[in-house]
């Protein structure tokens, strides 16, 4: 691996079904150890409950408020708060309140950014849940 400096406005920008992401570090940067993704989203944006078979995740809220549900527990995170979401446990998130939320998502091991890249290429409009499920299934992620 080589050192890598990532400036504040740098990274690979994606819109993944409405989730605005900036890939800061990918599998190729970290030798597959982890990915680091900045998320910048409006109130109301969220991802429904889902389970990863391969990845653990850490969400660190930098600005705004994010409601997280992990397993049976719900909590609202504010700037500076973080949560660990182990693989195999259903989780979801949603931006709450009246301001945009910015969060840093760390994924262990890396590779899920490839799924996000595929999902970002789907056509605009109502989501094709069958196609989304097919793409996510390749990465051992399923909605519950």
C-alpha positions in Angstrom: 0.0 0.0 0.0 1.0 3.6 -0.5 0.1 6.6 1.6 -2.8 8.6 0.2 -3.9 12.1 1.1 -7.6 12.8 0.4 -8.6 16.5 0.5 -12.0 17.6 1.8 -13.6 18.0 -1.7 -11.8 15.0 -3.3 -13.2 11.5 -3.9 -15.4 9.6 -6.3 -18.9 11.0 -6.2 -21.9 8.7 -6.6 -25.7 9.0 -6.2 -26.8 5.5 -5.0 -30.6 5.5 -5.2 -30.7 9.0 -3.7 -27.8 8.4 -1.2 -25.1 11.0 -2.0 -21.8 9.3 -1.5 -18.1 10.3 -2.0 -15.8 7.3 -2.0 -12.8 8.6 0.0 -10.8 5.3 0.2 -11.6 2.1 -1.7 -10.3 -1.5 -1.7 -7.5 -0.6 -4.1 -6.3 2.1 -1.6 -6.3 -0.1 1.5 -5.4 -3.5 0.1 -9.0 -4.6 0.6 -8.9 -3.9 4.4 -11.6 -1.2 4.5 -13.5 1.4 2.5 -14.3 5.0 3.7 -17.3 6.7 2.3 -18.7 10.2 3.1 -22.4 10.5 2.9 -24.2 13.9 2.4 -28.0 13.7 2.5 -31.2 15.7 2.9 -33.7 15.1 5.7 -35.9 12.1 4.9 -33.3 10.2 3.0 -32.6 6.7 4.3 -31.9 3.1 3.5 -34.4 0.4 4.6 -33.5 -2.5 6.9 -30.8 -4.8 5.3 -28.2 -7.3 6.4 -24.6 -7.7 5.3 -23.2 -11.2 5.3 -19.6 -10.1 4.8 -19.1 -6.5 6.2 -19.1 -4.7 9.5 -19.8 -1.0 9.4 -19.1 2.1 11.5 -21.3 5.2 11.0 -19.8 8.4 12.3 -22.2 11.4 12.1 -20.3 14.6 11.4 -23.3 17.0 11.0 -27.0 16.8 11.4 -29.0 13.9 12.9 -29.4 10.3 11.7 -31.9 7.8 13.1 -30.2 4.4 13.2 -32.0 1.1 13.9 -29.6 -1.9 14.6 -31.3 -5.1 15.4 -34.2 -4.1 17.7 -32.6 -0.9 19.0 -33.3 2.6 17.6 -31.3 5.6 18.4 -30.7 9.1 17.0 -27.1 10.1 16.4 -26.0 13.7 16.3 -22.6 15.3 15.3 -19.8 13.4 16.9 -21.8 10.2 17.6 -21.0 6.9 16.0 -22.4 3.4 15.9 -21.0 0.0 15.1 -23.2 -2.3 12.9 -21.9 -5.9 12.9 -22.4 -8.2 9.9 -25.4 -10.4 10.2 -27.5 -7.9 12.1 -30.3 -6.0 10.3 -29.8 -2.2 10.3 -31.2 0.9 8.6 -30.7 4.6 8.7 -32.7 7.8 8.0 -31.7 11.5 8.1 -34.1 13.2 10.6 -34.6 16.8 11.6 -34.5 19.8 9.3 -30.8 20.0 8.3 -28.7 17.9 5.9 -26.6 15.1 7.5 -23.0 14.3 6.8 -21.6 11.0 8.0 -18.5 9.0 7.4 -19.1 5.3 6.7 -16.3 2.8 7.3 -16.8 -0.6 5.9 -14.7 -3.7 6.9 -13.5 -5.4 4.7 -13.6 -3.2 1.6 -15.4 -4.0 -1.6 -19.0 -2.9 -1.1 -18.1 0.3 -3.0 -18.3 -1.9 -6.1 -21.9 -2.6 -5.3 -22.6 1.1 -4.8 -21.0 1.8 -8.2 -23.3 -0.7 -9.9 -26.4 0.7 -8.1 -25.5 4.3 -9.1 -25.7 3.3 -12.8 -29.4 2.3 -12.6 -31.8 4.6 -14.5 -33.5 7.4 -12.7 -37.1 7.0 -11.7 -38.9 4.5 -9.4 -36.5 1.9 -8.2 -36.6 -1.5 -9.9 -36.5 -3.6 -6.7 -35.9 -6.8 -8.6 -32.8 -5.4 -10.2 -31.6 -3.8 -7.0 -32.0 -7.1 -5.2 -30.1 -8.9 -7.9 -27.1 -6.5 -7.6 -27.1 -6.5 -3.8 -27.4 -10.3 -3.8 -24.1 -10.6 -5.7 -22.5 -8.8 -2.7 -24.3 -10.9 -0.1 -26.5 -8.0 1.0 -30.2 -8.5 1.4 -33.2 -6.3 2.4 -35.4 -7.6 5.2 
